[in-house]
Amino acid sequence: MYKEDRLPQNAKEGILFLLIISVISVNTIAPIIMGLEQGFSKEVYLETLKVIPIMWVIVVLLVRLVAGPTVHWVMPKLVGQTDGFNARVLLNILINVTVLSLLLSIIGTWVGTKQISLEPFKNFLHSWPRNFGVAFWIEMLIAQPIARYAMKTIHARQVNKVESINS
């Protein structure tokens, strides 16, 4: 997957890729989960908006410090040399969403309620599968495709720029 045009090719693109995915994810997953927890209403949505900046920072830190290293450790153990791009992306999403949803099912409750308690542990078996499902499908159908499209567009523009200079 080294020179795959749908993926970042350098650190700057990697940051953009992470920003696109994290902003989309936090702004869709958090309101949906809060709506499922407390009911879909304007008041619940406005409360969610207050928490989103904090959750975004937490998500980015967890991706960089926990989920990313986990993916880099697990992927080589599960991916074969003949596995294609889509299989690798699916496994990457599955591992990332599993790790993040496990952690955020606890941390998100603490941030949302503004207190550290045992509550997320008591409700974990009820809330985690739902949170995982919401996050997985948002990542699969919205956040990841948009981020990969952005990378593909950036790389196509770079190729066009080089070709126009060489002509």
Secondary structure, DSSP 8 states (H G I E B T S, - for coil): -TT-TTS--SHHHHHHHHHHHHHHHHHHHHHHHHHHHH-S-HHHHHHHHHHHHHHHHHHHHHIIIIIHHHHHHHHHHH--TT--HHHHHHHHHHHHHHHHHHHHHHHHHHHHHTS--SHHHHTHHHHHHHHHHHHHHHIIIIIHHHHHHHHHHHHHHHHHHHHHHH-
